[in-house]
């Protein structure tokens, strides 16, 4: 007996292989898959969430991602894989494949991690590689492979829209799928209308399929796109609803070549309760045969589920049976499926194949994580409609496009829909530096709704932030209101600007490993921080801030010297006041009572011909004041950032061409002179005075 069974199975397999008995022909599968891909959310998600700027048009290894999908739709029929593309929705899933045992149910095959090589779980693993593999080449190859795998997954769904694949019918030779392929090649407008058509039930498939109880034989919810276990063989009306598996819809409402009116078949593998003879009425239609128009009678589906289309032709013996009231058990009429029947079927089945394929693709990418904030304090939210429970990991790309996990940036969390993780901190990677600071790939792996090993990828931007705290070097008190800028050393772009607060802190966006700090307003000369408490006058001399420069609070503390210019001044011996004053023009008067109505009166007038500051290191001369100047400029105007590192050192010379008149006279209370002046001296001289850097 076993030998006979093995021989029978061998004959079936040989027949199927020799006649290429696939479901929709491979080119038809390609078009169904392309259409589903374009109708899905894949392009938007690739562009907006995964960082694939060209979306489905991205070229990988010579072809776009849409073509990788289509390739999967085509290749799933390679060799004898198609033997696992059948599903009888009225059978137990363990024996719902072709003829019960020739192949696995397509549902089980789609989740078979041992034999398939392209199971749902395999595609998930490949997608993880596309998000996390170190080299860009490996990531792109994995993404292409994941899309081929998705094409293979939707192929299995599309086969559930082929009657023979849901009614245990090997369907060799010309059949429904052959007709659809013929129309694709010869009548592109009709085929395009099928692809663009809407299913005969609105909102198909109802998203409730995602929430149905899982079957442990194939626990991923996509199994319910094919079989919801709601059609049980006696309730065909349920297949008119939106919440129905595609195989159930097809099984209950259409015939295949060798499964026509088989409700009374003895063989359980061939017995299907619907459609049956009570499901139909007869009606004549004009059809074209050999260039002529003739009438042909058809069985039209009129009840028991979906209605209004031709199911089969009426067999030649039908009138004879009826006229003579013959015993049906002795005469077997032979209804047939002709081109008109196939076309009526395609009008209903092709739009469903596209709609259910689209639903599978959208389901694969349904997860959503939303991140916001800076690395000082950021968080992410579960933007999905389902709970997430698993591991969230951040990755970044270095300058060579090598993707690396961010040290310490892995979190295990359980999040309800809209659940949030807040107040996370992140040490921006610095070894090696990121290619684009702040740009990361956030990858979730874990439970998403009912799926046990789901994967979600999201390109996120977490702005690198740092705190520059300025304190006075002399006493450590905060320096308030100082302007600080973070500047990109590569582009010269100002990344961020800020003023220090009451505690001397300025929060700044920055680019780790590419940023210098520019301090504008503490001293009257610009300074770039050069590390520790040293400074530079040029961006080239500034320290490129590293994450290692920051403390646990992402802060770098910079002791700032408040620089003064110091030089010796002379006192005029008679008037006992400063000999010269740095003002273009000015005067000074002072009266000191001596008693007896007498006053010691001092009067000084000042003037400047020219004052310049000449640096010792490079001879650069800065004009500080002239005879017509509105005022004199502080000598620090000639200082540079490095002078903050030279406290106590002479950095240049003041060259002063000055004039002054000093008078001292005893006067009465009315200002009248009493006797000759004590002194009345005019001064006009040029002097050179060393200038020393001093700190307040």
Phi and psi in degrees as a GROMACS rama.xvg file:
@    title "Ramachandran Plot"
@    xaxis  label "Phi"
@    yaxis  label "Psi"
@TYPE xy
-60.7475  -38.3621  UNK-2
-63.0536  -40.0323  UNK-3
-65.6933  -41.5059  UNK-4
-62.6195  -44.965  UNK-5
-61.9941  -40.3311  UNK-6
-64.9048  -40.5437  UNK-7
-63.3323  -44.1155  UNK-8
-63.8307  -39.2184  UNK-9
-61.6032  -40.7383  UNK-10
-65.4412  -40.3548  UNK-11
-63.1446  -47.5357  UNK-12
-61.9483  -42.948  UNK-13
-62.001  -41.2953  UNK-14
-64.064  -45.3417  UNK-15
-64.0654  -44.5598  UNK-16
-65.3336  -41.9295  UNK-17
-68.0081  -27.1279  UNK-18
-102.865  6.81764  UNK-19
51.6653  51.952  UNK-20
-79.3982  67.5611  UNK-21
-88.339  178.905  UNK-22
-80.2144  -122.643  UNK-23
-54.6393  141.139  UNK-24
-60.1225  156.679  UNK-25
-61.1793  -35.9211  UNK-26
-70.4406  -32.3013  UNK-27
-64.1697  -44.2633  UNK-28
-57.3791  -40.5157  UNK-29
-58.4782  -46.4605  UNK-30
-68.7699  -39.9707  UNK-31
-58.9011  -42.3375  UNK-32
-71.9993  -42.0376  UNK-33
-58.5084  -45.3375  UNK-34
-63.4311  -43.4124  UNK-35
-62.5565  -41.3456  UNK-36
-61.4734  -43.625  UNK-37
-70.4103  -29.4812  UNK-38
-82.0306  -19.0721  UNK-39
-77.9996  -177.687  UNK-40
-89.9738  7.81613  UNK-41
-58.3264  -46.1826  UNK-42
-61.2789  -46.5109  UNK-43
-62.0994  -43.5254  UNK-44
-67.0973  -41.6859  UNK-45
-59.7003  -42.5151  UNK-46
-73.8617  -47.8293  UNK-47
-87.518  -26.8183  UNK-48
-113.44  -36.9976  UNK-49
-97.9823  -11.4782  UNK-50
83.0954  16.3119  UNK-51
-90.1587  98.8785  UNK-52
-63.1393  -29.3251  UNK-53
-95.328  4.32266  UNK-54
57.4192  -137.344  UNK-55
-65.7615  -15.4221  UNK-56
-86.0272  -2.42109  UNK-57
-59.0439  130.603  UNK-58
-92.2436  122.936  UNK-59
-130.883  123.317  UNK-60
50.963  43.2668  UNK-61
92.4298  -3.81244  UNK-62
-149.781  156.842  UNK-63
-73.1738  163.413  UNK-64
-64.5942  -31.1146  UNK-65
-59.3897  -38.7703  UNK-66
-72.6197  -29.251  UNK-67
-66.4102  -38.7191  UNK-68
-58.6816  -50.2153  UNK-69
-61.984  -36.9764  UNK-70
-62.3521  -40.4889  UNK-71
-63.3829  -40.621  UNK-72
-61.0025  -31.8727  UNK-73
-80.3653  -46.4688  UNK-74
-74.9668  -16.1452  UNK-75
-62.8649  -18.6012  UNK-76
-90.0272  7.65344  UNK-77
-58.7541  141.285  UNK-78
46.7648  -122.835  UNK-79
-106.409  19.8064  UNK-80
-61.1132  -30.5208  UNK-81
-63.6317  -16.9546  UNK-82
-63.6626  -17.0191  UNK-83
-102.876  23.8828  UNK-84
-110.883  22.8663  UNK-85
-113.751  147.646  UNK-86
-151.171  117.534  UNK-87
-92.6919  108.482  UNK-88
-69.6211  -10.7456  UNK-89
-93.3047  -3.89668  UNK-90
-101.559  159.589  UNK-91
-61.1902  140.366  UNK-92
-58.0332  -27.6077  UNK-93
-68.2513  -19.3791  UNK-94
-131.884  29.0204  UNK-95
-92.9496  4.67113  UNK-96
-79.5771  -173.134  UNK-97
-57.5128  121.897  UNK-98
52.6366  26.265  UNK-99
83.55  -30.9848  UNK-100
-146.485  -6.9255  UNK-101
-66.4263  -38.4926  UNK-102
-144.06  170.297  UNK-103
-75.1712  156.122  UNK-104
-56.1707  142.289  UNK-105
-59.6097  -29.7988  UNK-106
-64.9589  -47.2452  UNK-107
-68.0052  -38.3852  UNK-108
-61.1829  -38.9464  UNK-109
-67.0739  -15.9943  UNK-110
-122.813  20.1149  UNK-111
-87.7146  100.595  UNK-112
-78.0787  -9.6688  UNK-113
-92.1781  -43.8317  UNK-114
-108.335  -31.3437  UNK-115
-68.7353  -48.9263  UNK-116
81.7225  -11.9433  UNK-117
-135.477  33.4374  UNK-118
-67.4861  166.828  UNK-119
-53.7409  -44.6619  UNK-120
-65.6546  -36.2042  UNK-121
-62.9457  -40.9086  UNK-122
-66.5816  -39.0265  UNK-123
-58.6863  -46.3606  UNK-124
-62.2877  -39.1636  UNK-125
-66.3588  -36.8735  UNK-126
-66.6486  -36.9649  UNK-127
-57.9949  -43.8298  UNK-128
-61.3018  -37.9313  UNK-129
-64.1435  -26.5276  UNK-130
-91.3917  -24.6809  UNK-131
-127.191  -12.1421  UNK-132
-58.7756  145.314  UNK-133
-61.0694  -49.4541  UNK-134
-89.4257  148.06  UNK-135
-61.927  -39.0434  UNK-136
-59.8387  -45.0627  UNK-137
-65.8106  -37.2122  UNK-138
-65.4252  -43.4947  UNK-139
-65.9131  -41.8491  UNK-140
-61.5008  -41.452  UNK-141
-66.5918  -37.1647  UNK-142
-65.0858  -42.9915  UNK-143
-60.9741  -42.6876  UNK-144
-65.5369  -38.8128  UNK-145
-62.1882  -39.6682  UNK-146
-71.1283  -34.8633  UNK-147
-61.7974  -41.1763  UNK-148
-62.6862  -38.864  UNK-149
-65.1103  -37.2817  UNK-150
-60.98  -37.9179  UNK-151
-68.2861  -36.6223  UNK-152
-65.0396  -44.0506  UNK-153
-71.2165  -24.9116  UNK-154
-56.3592  -44.254  UNK-155
-64.3703  -36.6509  UNK-156
-66.623  -43.8814  UNK-157
-61.8715  -35.9128  UNK-158
-63.3401  -24.5479  UNK-159
-72.2539  -8.34481  UNK-160
-98.8756  17.456  UNK-161
-113.836  116.161  UNK-162
-53.2951  -41.7089  UNK-163
-62.7671  -29.6711  UNK-164
-79.8197  -7.45262  UNK-165
-113.76  -1.52675  UNK-166
-128.083  27.0971  UNK-167
57.8292  41.6526  UNK-168
-119.458  112.476  UNK-169
-60.8164  -21.4828  UNK-170
45.743  57.8843  UNK-171
-73.9292  165.009  UNK-172
64.9456  -164.318  UNK-173
-65.7402  137.299  UNK-174
-157.048  -170.438  UNK-175
-54.8261  -46.7301  UNK-176
-64.5988  -34.6539  UNK-177
-63.2694  -40.5513  UNK-178
-65.017  -43.4497  UNK-179
-60.7623  -42.0203  UNK-180
-66.163  -38.0591  UNK-181
-62.5491  -42.3725  UNK-182
-64.9843  -40.2976  UNK-183
-56.4001  -39.4812  UNK-184
-82.0658  -34.9719  UNK-185
-109.064  -17.8283  UNK-186
-138.796  72.7628  UNK-187
-64.0863  -32.0884  UNK-188
-64.2567  -44.4975  UNK-189
-64.0175  -44.4283  UNK-190
-61.9507  -41.9986  UNK-191
-62.4868  -35.8162  UNK-192
-67.3342  -33.9338  UNK-193
-66.1188  -44.3163  UNK-194
-62.1105  -37.7577  UNK-195
-85.9163  -7.9152  UNK-196
-68.8265  160.966  UNK-197
-100.414  143.859  UNK-198
-57.043  155.198  UNK-199
-71.3198  -7.83443  UNK-200
-120.193  126.069  UNK-201
-60.7103  152.922  UNK-202
60.6179  30.3214  UNK-203
-87.0371  135.226  UNK-204
-84.013  144.77  UNK-205
-59.7655  127.981  UNK-206
-61.474  -7.56761  UNK-207
-61.1723  -15.5184  UNK-208
-58.6736  -26.85  UNK-209
-70.4307  -22.0225  UNK-210
-101.142  -0.555301  UNK-211
-68.4484  153.238  UNK-212
-57.7415  141.344  UNK-213
-84.3241  157.027  UNK-214
-101.85  124.551  UNK-215
-59.2998  -20.6337  UNK-216
-69.6364  -27.1754  UNK-217
-151.155  82.6704  UNK-218
-74.2317  -18.9458  UNK-219
-68.1042  136.541  UNK-220
-61.2812  -20.6223  UNK-221
-59.8127  -20.1515  UNK-222
-56.796  -31.4757  UNK-223
-75.0997  -12.8494  UNK-224
-66.6023  -27.9293  UNK-225
-94.1046  -40.9173  UNK-226
-147.697  114.227  UNK-227
-90.8028  -6.98072  UNK-228
63.7069  27.0711  UNK-229
-98.3275  -29.0009  UNK-230
-89.83  118.285  UNK-231
-110.468  5.62519  UNK-232
105.569  -24.3746  UNK-233
-115.61  4.94172  UNK-234
-131.91  61.3882  UNK-235
-62.8874  -21.8265  UNK-236
-61.1853  -25.3144  UNK-237
-64.3196  -21.9919  UNK-238
-77.0375  -6.55828  UNK-239
-83.4037  -10.6946  UNK-240
-82.2973  169.322  UNK-241
-79.9276  -22.5723  UNK-242
-95.3706  81.416  UNK-243
-152.563  144.936  UNK-244
-72.8749  150.304  UNK-245
-65.1669  -37.7782  UNK-246
-66.6463  -35.6267  UNK-247
-65.562  -45.599  UNK-248
-57.8942  -46.6989  UNK-249
-69.9285  -44.4694  UNK-250
-59.0396  -43.5657  UNK-251
-81.9111  -15.0929  UNK-252
-124.235  -3.26902  UNK-253
-138.807  155.711  UNK-254
-97.7256  154.832  UNK-255
-114.011  173.846  UNK-256
-54.6406  -42.4777  UNK-257
-113.256  19.2754  UNK-258
-133.802  68.8366  UNK-259
-115.782  122.733  UNK-260
48.2722  60.0144  UNK-261
-106.953  25.8235  UNK-262
-65.1589  -21.1364  UNK-263
-108.482  12.2408  UNK-264
-61.0462  141.471  UNK-265
-74.9743  -39.5941  UNK-266
-71.7484  116.48  UNK-267
-63.0024  -24.2005  UNK-268
-71.7861  -18.0126  UNK-269
-109.186  -6.50498  UNK-270
-88.7043  120.849  UNK-271
-132.837  122.903  UNK-272
-67.7852  -25.9481  UNK-273
-138.838  148.841  UNK-274
-69.3965  147.216  UNK-275
-123.072  -175.726  UNK-276
-66.4593  -24.189  UNK-277
-79.4648  -6.87976  UNK-278
-86.3394  -5.92581  UNK-279
-127.993  160.12  UNK-280
-125.898  165.524  UNK-281
-104.183  144.715  UNK-282
-156.068  143.261  UNK-283
-90.7182  140.467  UNK-284
-131.095  145.257  UNK-285
-77.8966  130.903  UNK-286
-134.006  156.935  UNK-287
-96.4733  125.084  UNK-288
-132.705  117.927  UNK-289
58.2769  32.6644  UNK-290
89.053  -4.67367  UNK-291
-112.963  156.12  UNK-292
-97.8712  123.909  UNK-293
-130.719  164.907  UNK-294
-95.9699  136.94  UNK-295
-132.826  141.232  UNK-296
-95.4883  137.476  UNK-297
-127.47  153.206  UNK-298
-82.6957  122.235  UNK-299
-108.6  131.125  UNK-300
-68.1859  119.536  UNK-301
-123.932  -10.1664  UNK-302
-160.609  -177.081  UNK-303
62.2862  56.2458  UNK-304
112.409  -141.199  UNK-305
-69.9134  143.929  UNK-306
-134.781  168.297  UNK-307
96.9643  24.5987  UNK-308
-148.137  163.032  UNK-309
-78.0829  128.334  UNK-310
-94.7637  -40.1909  UNK-311
-166.916  161.4  UNK-312
-75.9236  155.416  UNK-313
-81.2119  130.515  UNK-314
-63.8732  159.35  UNK-315
-64.5477  -26.0136  UNK-316
-89.3509  2.30474  UNK-317
-60.3491  -50.3868  UNK-318
-62.3562  -39.6442  UNK-319
-61.7063  -43.873  UNK-320
-60.1411  -46.6342  UNK-321
-69.0758  -41.3322  UNK-322
-63.0589  -39.3421  UNK-323
-106.387  6.59321  UNK-324
49.9744  53.1359  UNK-325
-80.6224  159.507  UNK-326
-72.0815  119.481  UNK-327
-63.9837  -24.35  UNK-328
-74.5586  -15.4664  UNK-329
-99.2845  -19.0726  UNK-330
-126.878  129.285  UNK-331
-110.574  108.931  UNK-332
-73.9934  163.071  UNK-333
-128.01  80.5217  UNK-334
-60.9352  151.476  UNK-335
-129.131  159.782  UNK-336
-106.437  112.304  UNK-337
-106.27  -173.021  UNK-338
-60.2727  -38.8507  UNK-339
-63.4098  -40.1256  UNK-340
-64.0132  -46.682  UNK-341
-59.5726  -41.2693  UNK-342
-65.4684  -41.441  UNK-343
-61.0699  -40.5849  UNK-344
-61.7895  -46.7005  UNK-345
-63.1288  -35.6159  UNK-346
-57.8976  -27.1591  UNK-347
-101.599  -34.8943  UNK-348
-86.2301  -37.3897  UNK-349
-63.7908  -47.1979  UNK-350
-59.0411  -35.0173  UNK-351
-68.6749  -39.4974  UNK-352
-59.212  -41.6278  UNK-353
-67.8917  -45.2711  UNK-354
-63.2149  -43.659  UNK-355
-71.7975  -34.6518  UNK-356
-63.8932  -42.6391  UNK-357
-60.0628  -42.0517  UNK-358
-61.4825  -39.3755  UNK-359
-64.7189  -44.2331  UNK-360
-62.7296  -43.6104  UNK-361
-63.7578  -35.1719  UNK-362
-65.3479  -37.9864  UNK-363
-60.6446  -37.315  UNK-364
-106.008  25.414  UNK-365
-73.0592  -25.2959  UNK-366
-66.3756  145.339  UNK-367
-143.674  127.667  UNK-368
-122.157  134.024  UNK-369
-117.808  122.203  UNK-370
-112.403  148.971  UNK-371
-154.574  162.55  UNK-372
106.707  -169.064  UNK-373
-119.368  174.3  UNK-374
-71.7224  -10.2626  UNK-375
-71.8368  -37.8523  UNK-376
-161.3  106.081  UNK-377
-134.961  171.449  UNK-378
-158.41  175.567  UNK-379
-141.9  157.22  UNK-380
-124.759  140.915  UNK-381
-75.8634  102.961  UNK-382
-88.4462  7.05775  UNK-383
-84.8672  167.139  UNK-384
-85.7734  -1.07986  UNK-385
-124.063  157.137  UNK-386
-69.0792  149.036  UNK-387
-121.056  133.328  UNK-388
-143.427  103.023  UNK-389
176.133  -150.807  UNK-390
-109.974  132.79  UNK-391
-111.399  125.977  UNK-392
-131.673  137.952  UNK-393
-97.6084  138.322  UNK-394
-125.99  156.499  UNK-395
-139.684  160.427  UNK-396
-104.32  131.089  UNK-397
-85.7318  -174.79  UNK-398
-62.7282  -18.3955  UNK-399
-100.283  13.9857  UNK-400
65.4075  21.6729  UNK-401
-83.3669  124.947  UNK-402
-88.1044  131.177  UNK-403
-133.075  144.789  UNK-404
-68.5623  142.043  UNK-405
-77.9173  123.488  UNK-406
-55.3786  130.597  UNK-407
76.0663  5.60369  UNK-408
-106.544  55.8928  UNK-409
-129.933  129.59  UNK-410
-133.892  135.756  UNK-411
-103.427  120.027  UNK-412
-143.217  153.313  UNK-413
-114.513  119.987  UNK-414
-126.074  125.273  UNK-415
-70.8908  165.793  UNK-416
-53.1339  132.239  UNK-417
71.6231  3.93362  UNK-418
-69.2108  146.054  UNK-419
-126.452  150.078  UNK-420
-113.143  126.574  UNK-421
-125.997  166.977  UNK-422
57.4234  38.2767  UNK-423
-86.5301  149.907  UNK-424
-120.765  159.946  UNK-425
-143.498  133.762  UNK-426
-90.6536  110.5  UNK-427
-57.7687  132.937  UNK-428
-64.1939  144.187  UNK-429
-133.98  -10.1625  UNK-430
-140.852  96.9799  UNK-431
-78.7883  167.649  UNK-432
-70.4781  151.391  UNK-433
-72.0316  150.513  UNK-434
-66.4297  -42.1462  UNK-435
-130.065  99.6624  UNK-436
-55.1513  135.987  UNK-437
90.93  -10.7687  UNK-438
-97.684  125.034  UNK-439
-136.975  162.17  UNK-440
-111.972  117.353  UNK-441
-96.0048  120.223  UNK-442
-117.616  125.462  UNK-443
-105.895  138.882  UNK-444
-140.232  126.588  UNK-445
159.208  -151.141  UNK-446
-83.9524  127.23  UNK-447
-126.933  105.264  UNK-448
63.1913  -121.364  UNK-449
-93.7087  -7.35325  UNK-450
-83.417  124.785  UNK-451
-78.1384  -30.6613  UNK-452
-133.04  62.3853  UNK-453
-84.2063  164.243  UNK-454
-135.704  133.401  UNK-455
-132.147  131.571  UNK-456
-120.246  139.837  UNK-457
-146.854  120.708  UNK-458
-73.9156  126.672  UNK-459
-128.968  157.549  UNK-460
-118.787  113.341  UNK-461
-113.216  104.116  UNK-462
-63.7617  124.57  UNK-463
-67.893  128.504  UNK-464
-126.418  148.229  UNK-465
-139.96  166.486  UNK-466
-119.933  122.635  UNK-467
-98.767  116.419  UNK-468
-108.488  120.74  UNK-469
-102.705  127.386  UNK-470
-127.131  153.595  UNK-471
-70.9073  129.317  UNK-472
-66.235  -26.9434  UNK-473
-72.9108  -37.5533  UNK-474
-136.88  0.614311  UNK-475
78.4355  4.59503  UNK-476
-75.9778  150.188  UNK-477
-66.3773  145.631  UNK-478
-100.45  113.43  UNK-479
-96.7167  146.904  UNK-480
72.9261  17.5175  UNK-481
-84.7246  139.727  UNK-482
-86.4964  127.735  UNK-483
-128.77  138.843  UNK-484
-124.74  142.685  UNK-485
-100.913  123.835  UNK-486
-121.411  133.558  UNK-487
-75.2002  117.328  UNK-488
-69.0507  -22.5223  UNK-489
-79.5726  -39.3468  UNK-490
-107.526  -15.4117  UNK-491
77.2639  1.85462  UNK-492
-70.9593  139.949  UNK-493
-78.7139  111.534  UNK-494
-74.6943  -41.0322  UNK-495
-160.435  155.592  UNK-496
-132.372  151.279  UNK-497
-162.606  162.755  UNK-498
-110.618  139.652  UNK-499
-69.0556  143.659  UNK-500
-88.2557  -165.092  UNK-501
-62.4562  -22.988  UNK-502
-100.167  11.318  UNK-503
80.2901  13.6676  UNK-504
-103.28  138.699  UNK-505
-127.669  122.586  UNK-506
-85.029  127.676  UNK-507
-133.82  135.627  UNK-508
-69.7498  149.271  UNK-509
-154.895  169.963  UNK-510
-118.128  106.033  UNK-511
-54.0054  132.808  UNK-512
76.7983  5.35588  UNK-513
-138.936  11.1691  UNK-514
-120.986  137.129  UNK-515
-118.016  157.34  UNK-516
-105.397  128.35  UNK-517
-113.065  121.675  UNK-518
-109.798  115.495  UNK-519
-96.0384  -39.1861  UNK-520
-115.93  5.46953  UNK-521
-73.0748  -48.2549  UNK-522
-114.435  162.581  UNK-523
-76.4688  12.8822  UNK-524
-133.013  145.705  UNK-525
-71.3283  148.018  UNK-526
-137.917  134.846  UNK-527
-101.832  131.573  UNK-528
-65.6413  129.854  UNK-529
-112.193  13.2171  UNK-530
105.436  145.894  UNK-531
53.4016  -123.141  UNK-532
-118.167  35.944  UNK-533
-113.333  160.169  UNK-534
-143.542  161.377  UNK-535
-133.016  155.734  UNK-536
-89.0684  -9.07715  UNK-537
-127.752  154.175  UNK-538
-63.7033  -30.1669  UNK-539
-65.8213  -28.4857  UNK-540
-90.413  -6.12122  UNK-541
-73.2018  155.17  UNK-542
-81.9662  129.819  UNK-543
-76.6966  116.615  UNK-544
-69.9561  131.114  UNK-545
-110.566  159.689  UNK-546
-61.45  -26.2732  UNK-547
-69.8031  -16.001  UNK-548
-76.6196  -15.2131  UNK-549
-95.8255  147.576  UNK-550
-87.407  -170.765  UNK-551
-62.9053  -22.5242  UNK-552
-93.5634  15.0583  UNK-553
62.998  34.6579  UNK-554
-118.788  140.736  UNK-555
-116.624  128.621  UNK-556
-101.429  126.942  UNK-557
-119.968  111.958  UNK-558
-73.665  121.921  UNK-559
-105.946  122.883  UNK-560
-81.8243  132.903  UNK-561
-91.5544  108.173  UNK-562
-89.2725  135.708  UNK-563
-118.485  160.787  UNK-564
-107.35  127.086  UNK-565
-121.794  136.076  UNK-566
-151.208  153.635  UNK-567
-71.2156  141.355  UNK-568
-118.94  150.302  UNK-569
-103.526  146.36  UNK-570
-103.63  131.885  UNK-571
-71.8238  126.379  UNK-572
-67.0196  -28.1648  UNK-573
-82.5343  -52.1554  UNK-574
-81.7218  -17.208  UNK-575
59.6737  31.6895  UNK-576
-125.364  172.168  UNK-577
-57.9096  135.619  UNK-578
-65.2384  -47.8833  UNK-579
-126.764  155.79  UNK-580
-131.171  142.327  UNK-581
-80.8302  71.1151  UNK-582
-141.022  139.098  UNK-583
-56.1893  -40.0751  UNK-584
-149.365  141.311  UNK-585
-173.854  172.251  UNK-586
-148.492  162.563  UNK-587
-144.629  134.301  UNK-588
-136.643  145.231  UNK-589
-153.338  135.65  UNK-590
-122.421  132.827  UNK-591
-122.718  118.297  UNK-592
-61.3402  137.199  UNK-593
-110.519  -7.76235  UNK-594
94.5221  164.72  UNK-595
58.1256  28.5272  UNK-596
75.1129  12.4165  UNK-597
-102.95  148.167  UNK-598
-129.047  141.89  UNK-599
-92.5763  105.771  UNK-600
-105.126  129.152  UNK-601
-119.743  132.114  UNK-602
-135.703  128.839  UNK-603
-132.394  134.999  UNK-604
-117.528  139.361  UNK-605
-119.83  157.721  UNK-606
-158.69  154.203  UNK-607
-124.383  128.235  UNK-608
-85.3814  -49.2055  UNK-609
-166.007  137.722  UNK-610
-129.683  129.979  UNK-611
-131.691  156.436  UNK-612
-116.734  125.633  UNK-613
-116.08  122.52  UNK-614
-73.3204  145.936  UNK-615
-76.9418  -31.9467  UNK-616
-78.2947  -34.3275  UNK-617
-133.879  2.96533  UNK-618
73.2013  7.41127  UNK-619
-65.0862  132.515  UNK-620
-109.375  133.638  UNK-621
-121.382  122.507  UNK-622
-77.8708  124.761  UNK-623
-102.566  -28.6158  UNK-624
-164.816  149.869  UNK-625
-144.869  174.04  UNK-626
-59.0401  -33.4851  UNK-627
-101.699  5.8683  UNK-628
-68.5933  145.251  UNK-629
-69.3433  -22.2271  UNK-630
-170.719  171.549  UNK-631
-101.319  144.666  UNK-632
-91.0141  144.216  UNK-633
-59.4945  138.012  UNK-634
-57.3055  -20.1972  UNK-635
-65.2264  -12.1997  UNK-636
-62.4651  -20.1219  UNK-637
-95.8234  2.01928  UNK-638
-78.5275  161.169  UNK-639
-126.263  168.638  UNK-640
-55.4733  -37.4426  UNK-641
-63.996  -21.4931  UNK-642
-65.8721  -20.8769  UNK-643
-66.2185  -18.2775  UNK-644
-91.9224  3.07826  UNK-645
-122.138  35.8292  UNK-646
-58.6437  131.665  UNK-647
88.7615  -4.45334  UNK-648
-103.291  148.155  UNK-649
-79.7724  126.261  UNK-650
-114.942  -6.78799  UNK-651
-179.551  -170.759  UNK-652
-131.222  140.384  UNK-653
-89.312  126.872  UNK-654
-107.422  112.235  UNK-655
-118.107  122.798  UNK-656
-107.08  99.4136  UNK-657
-121.723  163.257  UNK-658
-144.213  152.035  UNK-659
-163.49  152.606  UNK-660
-125.048  122.73  UNK-661
-111.831  124.182  UNK-662
-126.994  136.289  UNK-663
-131.345  127.754  UNK-664
-147.048  139.007  UNK-665
-84.6279  128.47  UNK-666
-131.156  161.984  UNK-667
-86.6054  -176.806  UNK-668
-67.5654  -19.9905  UNK-669
-89.8512  -1.6262  UNK-670
91.601  5.61067  UNK-671
-77.7026  143.458  UNK-672
-70.9521  139  UNK-673
-114.818  100.925  UNK-674
79.4871  -176.83  UNK-675
-73.5737  157.307  UNK-676
-64.4294  146.636  UNK-677
-62.826  -40.9984  UNK-678
-156.921  154.407  UNK-679
-154.507  92.8794  UNK-680
-123.276  132.518  UNK-681
-98.5705  134.812  UNK-682
-120.946  138.714  UNK-683
-153.174  111.722  UNK-684
-156.306  160.308  UNK-685
-112.321  129.911  UNK-686
-137.146  154.299  UNK-687
-115.184  124.301  UNK-688
-125.136  129.164  UNK-689
-68.3414  141.356  UNK-690
-111.929  125.742  UNK-691
-109.483  140.524  UNK-692
-74.1458  126.877  UNK-693
-123.299  157.691  UNK-694
-120.318  137.469  UNK-695
